[in-house]
Amino acid sequence: MAKFKIWMVALTLIMGVSFTSCVESDPTVTNPAIGQVESILPLVIKTPDGTKFTAANSLGDMNYTYNDFMYFIYSFNSDEQDVTSKNITATISSIVKLNSGYAMSSSDKGESNETATIVQIGDNPTNSAYYHFSYYDEYHVVVPIYYLAEKEITKHSFTLYYDESEFEAASGMLKLYLRHRSEEEKSTLMVSYPLYYNVFDVRSALMAFQSETGSLPAKITIYANETSKSNSDKLEDKKEELTAYTVEYPYKD
């Protein structure tokens, strides 16, 4: 249950909702967020609502560059800065570079490029009331992927694929297929928060769908091969059918 509570926090931070200290006398505001690197020296991260956070502290040697997606925790004194300001100088206490990828066209839906299963996407694949994935902006989706690894998460990569023959104006559904490629021989350990966040650029899929049907999709569904065994990511141990996760697309024509 603990990881589900974490997801509820994740949902609110991505939607731009902030929390302040429960102690009203404490002016310190501390929140997690996801944003893109806009400047390196000094480090400036811009969140989806347009707020720019400038790091007040040194973060040492970080392997990031412009437009990288970052998960970070910031804090600042609300007596000194307006919480509604779009330009905030803050102390960054934790920062992690997120995995990023693209949506690609494939007649086999990327099946030939898949070597491993995942555990699941988001909280609860059988209940749409739970958090599945979200939209960073109109062209990017943030997908929380539970998957198994062993020692090196850099040996795991994820790609979204789409098959243009499946585009239908009547359904308004854009179907994407999540494929997991692993170079590890054995994976038994669950990847921990926040490293399971993946950000995908789905612009090409959206534009192709709009070109074919005349409009943007009403919903996006991500299909994934999930494992049937908690300690295996082998494709031979996958569930009989792909698991579908659907979220309405909020950006209209």
C-alpha positions in Angstrom: 0.0 0.0 0.0 2.9 2.4 0.6 3.8 2.5 -3.1 0.1 3.4 -3.9 0.3 6.4 -1.6 3.4 7.5 -3.4 1.6 7.4 -6.6 -1.1 9.8 -5.3 1.6 12.2 -4.5 3.0 11.7 -7.9 -0.3 12.5 -9.6 -0.8 15.7 -7.8 2.8 17.0 -8.5 2.4 16.3 -12.2 -0.9 18.1 -12.4 0.8 21.1 -10.7 -0.8 21.0 -7.3 1.5 22.0 -4.5 1.5 21.2 -0.8 2.8 23.4 2.0 3.8 22.5 5.5 1.2 21.2 7.8 2.6 23.5 10.5 1.1 26.9 9.6 3.9 28.8 11.4 6.5 27.2 9.2 7.0 29.2 6.0 9.0 26.5 4.2 7.4 25.1 1.1 8.7 21.6 0.1 7.4 19.7 -2.9 8.3 17.1 -5.5 8.0 18.0 -9.2 8.8 17.0 -12.7 10.2 19.4 -15.2 12.6 20.1 -18.0 16.1 21.6 -17.8 16.0 25.1 -19.3 19.4 26.3 -18.2 22.5 24.5 -16.8 24.5 27.3 -15.2 22.6 28.2 -13.1 20.3 25.1 -13.2 16.8 26.2 -14.1 14.0 23.6 -14.4 10.7 24.5 -15.9 7.6 22.6 -14.8 4.5 22.0 -17.0 2.6 25.0 -15.5 5.4 27.3 -16.7 7.0 27.8 -13.3 10.8 28.1 -13.4 12.8 26.9 -10.4 16.4 28.2 -10.2 18.7 26.1 -7.9 20.1 28.2 -5.1 22.5 25.4 -4.2 25.3 23.6 -6.0 24.4 20.1 -7.1 27.9 18.9 -8.0 28.5 17.0 -11.2 25.2 16.0 -12.8 24.8 14.2 -16.1 22.1 16.3 -17.6 21.6 18.7 -20.5 19.1 21.0 -22.0 15.5 19.7 -22.2 16.2 16.6 -20.1 13.3 15.6 -17.9 14.1 15.7 -14.2 12.3 14.6 -11.0 13.3 16.9 -8.2 12.4 18.0 -4.7 12.5 21.7 -4.0 12.1 24.0 -1.0 11.9 27.7 -0.4 10.7 30.2 2.2 7.2 31.5 1.4 7.8 34.6 3.5 10.5 35.6 1.1 9.0 34.5 -2.2 5.4 34.4 -3.4 4.1 30.8 -3.8 2.2 31.9 -7.0 5.3 33.3 -8.7 6.4 31.8 -11.9 10.1 32.4 -11.0 11.3 30.8 -7.8 14.7 30.4 -6.4 14.8 27.2 -4.4 17.0 24.6 -2.7 17.1 21.4 -4.7 17.5 18.6 -2.2 17.1 15.7 -4.6 17.2 15.4 -8.3 17.0 12.4 -10.7 17.2 12.4 -14.5 14.2 10.5 -16.0 14.3 8.0 -18.8 12.9 9.4 -22.0 11.8 8.0 -25.3 9.6 8.3 -28.4 6.6 6.8 -30.1 7.5 5.1 -33.3 5.5 3.6 -36.2 5.7 -0.2 -36.6 3.5 -2.6 -38.5 4.2 -5.3 -35.9 3.5 -2.9 -33.0 7.2 -3.2 -31.9 6.7 -6.8 -30.9 10.0 -7.8 -32.6 11.9 -5.4 -30.5 10.6 -6.7 -27.1 12.8 -9.0 -25.0 11.2 -8.6 -21.5 7.8 -8.1 -19.7 7.0 -5.4 -17.2 5.1 -5.8 -13.9 2.5 -3.1 -14.5 1.9 0.5 -15.3 0.9 2.8 -12.4 -1.3 1.7 -9.5 -4.0 -0.6 -10.6 -4.5 -1.9 -14.1 -8.1 -3.2 -13.4 -9.5 0.1 -11.9 -9.5 3.3 -14.0 -10.0 5.4 -10.9 -6.4 4.7 -10.0 -3.4 6.6 -11.5 -2.2 4.9 -14.8 -0.2 7.5 -16.7 -0.5 11.3 -17.2 0.2 14.0 -19.7 3.2 16.3 -19.1 2.0 18.5 -21.9 0.1 17.9 -25.2 3.1 16.0 -26.7 4.5 14.1 -23.8 3.2 11.3 -21.6 4.6 10.4 -18.2 4.4 6.6 -17.7 5.3 5.1 -14.4 6.5 1.6 -15.2 7.0 -1.1 -12.6 9.6 -3.5 -14.0 12.3 -5.9 -12.8 16.0 -5.3 -13.0 19.1 -6.8 -11.4 22.1 -4.5 -11.3 22.0 -2.0 -14.1 18.9 -0.1 -15.0 20.8 1.4 -18.0 20.5 -2.0 -19.6 16.7 -1.6 -19.8 15.0 0.6 -22.3 11.3 1.3 -23.2 9.7 2.4 -26.5 6.1 3.2 -27.5 5.0 1.9 -30.9 1.9 2.5 -33.0 0.4 0.8 -36.0 -1.2 3.3 -38.4 -3.5 0.6 -39.8 -5.3 0.8 -36.4 -6.3 4.4 -36.7 -10.1 4.9 -36.6 -12.0 8.2 -36.4 -15.0 6.4 -35.0 -13.3 5.1 -31.9 -11.2 8.2 -31.3 -8.6 5.9 -29.7 -4.9 6.1 -30.3 -3.4 2.8 -29.4 0.3 2.7 -28.2 2.3 -0.4 -27.4 4.9 -0.3 -24.7 7.9 -2.6 -25.4 10.6 -3.4 -22.9 14.1 -4.3 -24.1 16.5 -5.8 -21.5 20.1 -6.7 -21.8 20.3 -8.3 -18.4 20.2 -12.1 -18.3 18.3 -12.2 -15.1 16.0 -9.6 -13.4 14.4 -10.2 -10.1 14.4 -6.8 -8.3 11.6 -4.2 -8.5 12.9 -0.8 -9.8 12.2 1.8 -7.1 10.6 5.3 -7.0 11.2 7.6 -8.8 13.3 5.7 -11.3 10.3 4.0 -12.8 9.1 7.3 -14.4 9.5 7.4 -18.1 8.6 10.3 -20.4 7.7 9.7 -24.0 7.4 12.1 -26.9 4.2 11.0 -28.7 4.1 13.9 -31.2 4.6 11.7 -34.2 1.8 9.3 -33.2 -0.6 12.3 -32.6 0.2 13.9 -35.9 -0.1 10.7 -37.8 -3.5 10.0 -36.1 -4.7 13.5 -36.9 -3.6 13.3 -40.5 -5.4 10.0 -41.0 -8.7 10.7 -39.1 -8.9 14.5 -39.3 -8.8 15.0 -35.6 -6.7 14.4 -32.5 -7.6 11.3 -30.4 -10.2 11.4 -27.6 -8.3 8.8 -25.6 -4.9 7.2 -25.6 -4.5 3.5 -24.6 -1.2 2.0 -23.8 -0.9 -1.8 -24.1 1.8 -3.7 -22.2 3.1 -7.2 -21.8 2.9 -8.0 -18.1 4.5 -10.9 -16.3 2.5 -13.6 -14.8 5.2 -14.4 -12.3 6.4 -11.8 -9.7 10.1 -12.8 -10.0 10.4 -13.1 -13.8 10.5 -10.8 -16.7 10.9 -13.5 -19.3 8.5 -13.2 -22.3 7.7 -16.9 -21.9 6.1 -15.9 -18.5 3.9 -13.1 -19.9 0.2 -13.0 -19.4 -2.0 -14.4 -22.1 -3.2 -11.0 -23.3 -1.8 -7.5 -23.3 -2.9 -5.3 -20.4 -4.6 -2.0 -21.5 -4.3 1.3 -19.7 -6.6 4.1 -21.0 -6.5 7.9 -20.2 -8.6 10.6 -21.9 -6.5 13.0 -24.0 -7.3 16.5 -22.6 -5.9 18.6 -25.5 -8.5 19.1 -28.2 -8.3 20.5 -31.7 
